[in-house]
Amino acid sequence: MTTVLVITGVIGVMLVAYLSMTANQNKFTMRSLAWNTAIPMSEAGLEEALAHLNYSGTTNLASDGWVKDGTFYTFDRSLSNGYFHVTLSSASPPVITSTGYVRAPFQTNYISRAIRAPTRMRTPFTGGVTAKGTITMSGGSTVDSFDSCDPLHSTNGAYIAAWRKDNGTVQTTSTALGAIDVGTGKVYGSVDTGPGGTVKAGATVGDTAWVNNAANAGKIEPGHVASDVNLSISDAPMPDLSGTFGAPVSGAYSYN
């Protein structure tokens, strides 16, 4: 009888220990999940701030629910399993700090993780050729680049074709098929279209070694084509036609 009681007690202790271990493991797993979820939450705040900057610029930040708090602009948004708090500094360019909060398992407090992201102004003309519509190269055109400060790639700051670099970029926001047509030309660098856009077959694009290899004519080197252009290019305004200048009068004029 005593033996049975001892064995039963040992089994009971082992069972309690096992259940306690399982409960702790479940708690740790849920806490790890909450910890990992806090990063996407803070990333959501980062996207919110970037969208606000792109839409409002840096001169109208106290809008669309954003509140000025001292030298910062703040915004909060609640989501299904937590919330994020994001701030924009008044510096130029602004610095984004986004903190994601997710409720800790079996508790009333939150687990938080933060992202700090400096920003910078981006010009739409990051490529040698940038357009809103389709781009067509003809006549054996070549796009490349050179460094006027590099004596190995220029002569007294002058362009030398034999010393060209392969950082040339041809890009368009167009999403059309055949948005870029290199024709018989060459691009020492890369080509990029808007989402869904394509480059017409027959393009010769890549680094210097690739383009100069006759076997690669009409081919694009892997990694030198993309479809992720995300630019906002404003239409050029009409020139001011008002003023005192009259209509041109035909005749002979001297120019000193």
N, C-alpha and C positions, 0 to 999 in steps of 0.2 A: 504493500500500500504506500509506503514511504517512497519507494522508487518511482511509482506512478506520479505521485505529487511532485517529486523533484523534476522528472522529465517534463511534466506539464508546465511547471514553472519556467523551466529553461526555454521551452517552445514559446511560451507566452512572452518572455523577455525578448527573444529573438524576433518574434512577430511584431512587437511594439517597436523595436529598433529598426526593423525593415520598413515599417509604415512611416516612421519618423524620417528615415533617409529618403524614402520616396517623396514625402511631402516637401522636404527641403530641396530635393532635386527639382521638383515641379516649381517651387518658389523661385529658385535660382534661374530656371529656364524662362519663366515669365518675366523676371526682372531683366534678363539679358535681352529678351524681345523688346521690352519697353525701352531699354538703353539704346538698342539699334534703331528703334522707331523714331527716337528723338532727332536723329540726323535728317531723315526725310522731312520731318516737321520743320526743322530750321531751314532746310533747302526751300521749302514752300514759301517761307518768309523772304528768303533771298530772291526768289522769282518775283514775288509781289513787289519788292523794292525796285528791281530792275525794270519791271513793267511800268512802275510809277515814274521812274526817271526817263524812260523812253517816251512816255506819253506827255508828261508835264514839264520835262526839262529840269534845269536846276534853279529856275527863277520862280516857280509856282509850286513848291513842294507842299505847302499847307493847303492841300486840296484833296478831294476824293477820300475823305475820312482820315487823312494824315493830320496829326496835331503837332504844333511846334511846342517843344519843351526845352526852354533855354536855348542852347546852341544846336539842338537836335530836333529831328522830326520823327515821330513815333507812329506805329500802327500795330494793332492787335487783331488777330482773327482766330476764332474758335473753330476747331474741326471735330470730327466724331470722337477721337480718342485723345484730345489734348488741344493745345493752342500754340501759336507762336507770337513772339514780341520782336518787332524789328525796328531798328533805328537807322536814320540817315544823318550823317554829320553835315554841318553847314559848310564844310571845307570844299574847295574846288580843286579837283573833282571830289565828290562825296565818298565817304567810307560807309559801307553797309555792315551792320552787326545784327545778326538774326539769331534768336534763341528759341529753340523748340522745346516744349514742355509736354511730357507724357506722364499720366498718373502712374505712380508706382503700384505694383500688385499688392492687394490686401492692405493698402494704406491710403491716407487722404492727401499726402504730399505728392510732389511731382519730381520726376527725373528730368533733368535739363541738359542740353548740349547746345553749344553756340558755334556759329561760323562768322568770321570777320573777313570781309572781302573789299579791298580797295578797288575803286573804279578808275577808268580813264576815258577821256573823250576819244571817239573813234571817227576818223574821217572815212567817208564812203569810198574814197579813191585810194584804196590800198593796193590796187593792181595797176599794171601798166596800161591796161585797157579796161574801163569800167563802163557799163551801159545798162539801160533799163530794158532795152529790146534786144532783138537778135543781133549777133555780131557776125559779119562775113569778111574774111580776109581773102584778098585776091592778089594776083601778080607775084606769087611766090614771096609774100610778105614774111618778115621774121620779127618775132618779139623776143627780146632777151633783156639783160640788165648789165650795168657796169658800175664800178665804184671809182669815182674820180679821186678818192683819197688813197686808193690802193695802187702803188706803183707797179704791182704785178698784173693789174687789170686795166691800166690806162697809161697814157703817156702825157705827162704834164696836165692831167685832168681831162684829156681828150679820149673819146671813145675809139677803141681799136677792136674790130670785129673778131680778130683772132684771139683776143683776150677777154671775150665776153663772159659774163656770169650767167647762171641758169636760175635766176630768181624772178624772171618775168612772169606775170600773171594776167590772164585774160578772163574776165568775169562779167557776168550779167545776172540781173535779178529775174530774167525771163525763165518761165517754167515750160516753154514750148519744146517740142521735139526738134532737134537740130538747132537749138538756141545759139550754139557756137559752131561756125563753119570755118575751119582753118584753111580749107581748100588745099592748095599745093604749098602753103606756107609752113613755117615751123615755129614752135613755141618752146623756147628754152626755159622751162619752168612748169607751170601748171595751168589748167583750165577749170573753171567752176561756174555752175549755173544755179538758178533757183531750184527749190525742191521739185523733183519730177522732170526737170529739164535734162536735155541730152546734148552731147557733142556729136556732130555729124561724122559719120565714118570717114576714114581716110586722113584723119588728123595726125600729125607727127608732133608729139608732145613728150617732154621728159627732161632729164638732166643733160649736160653737155655730151657725155659719153654716149648716151642713148640716142640723142638726135643726130649726132655726127656719124653714127653707125648706119650705113646704107641699108643694112638688113632690117632696120626698124622703120623704114619709110612708111608712112601711113598708119603708124601704130602709136598708141599712148602707153607710156611706161606706167606700170602699176603704182598706185599711190600719188599720181600726178593729175587725177581728175576727181572732181567731187560735185555734189549738187546740194550745197548747203549755204548758198549766198543768202544773207539776211540783212539787207540794206534798205534804207529809206532815202531815195534820191528825189529831191524836189524838182518840179519842172522849172526850167529857166524862164524868168519873167520877160514879158515883152519890153523892149526898150522904150524909154520916155520920148515920145514924139513931139512933146510940147517944147516951146522955146522960140527964139528969134531967128533961127536958121531957116532961110527960105529954100525953095526948091532950087536944085543945082541948075546953073545956066551954062550951056555949052560955050566953049571958047578956049583960048590959049592962056594959060596962067604960068607965071614964073614961080619957081620954088627955090628959096635960098637955103 
